[in-house]
């Protein structure tokens, strides 16, 4: 759930957005369509399949779209922060600014939902070399920027405990859309990935992250495909449909100590 600023702060190091000088009306309005229209279409599919989502959340959504906030809270969804706006990057911040940023994300989520923030996918995936340490310092327990495994694993931090939770950037609907892939191809790739992880998961639990943007997956031309892939996955037995918070907490309670102890013995 993203919110782009119409006139964001100047950024002289990243040129991935916008396509044009500000205001980039096409990019801004596309995301706005996701919040005003497509979210509600996606919500019908999630409700039909009784899915509890993990929201990669720009906190500003809750201020600009309180009706979306209420819909998410009423369904007891979980949240990993995606910053305040998706147009403000961490790699523009000093250590002090980044530390304050995490506190703002924590307090905003608590105020709007009553929930304690546990995880982070940095806005536009813009971590600094200090991000993991500062997340753990702030009390977060998972980081989703590392796209290098199908299972959680511990991250080395100066204090506290932090793990990586798999986030499927390669199956992200935005990645497929950006490169002009047919949505049917995206749907088949979701099923193919699920089939392999389901087979492997019989002996060793695997994480299947389905990364969605309402303005893409819930477009009228794609919504039937979203319904199809979710129905396909949940039609299989012994699938734990859960949230990033629950996966992270389960790992912390059952595996973190065992894995870190093993890693120390292997060094």
Protein Blocks (a to p, Z undefined) as FASTA:
>chain_A
ZZddfbdcddfkbckbcfbdcddfklmmmmmmmmmmmmmmmmmmmmmnopacdddddfkl
mmmmmmlmmmmmmnopacddebjbfkbcfklpcfklmmmmmmmmmmmmmmmnopacfbdc
dehiiacfklmmmmmmnopabdfkbccbfbdcddddfedjdddddddfklomklmmmnop
afklmmmmmmmmmmmmmmmmmmoccdddddddfklmmgfklmmmmmmmmmmmmmpghiac
ddfklmmmmmmmmmmmmmmmmmmmmZZ
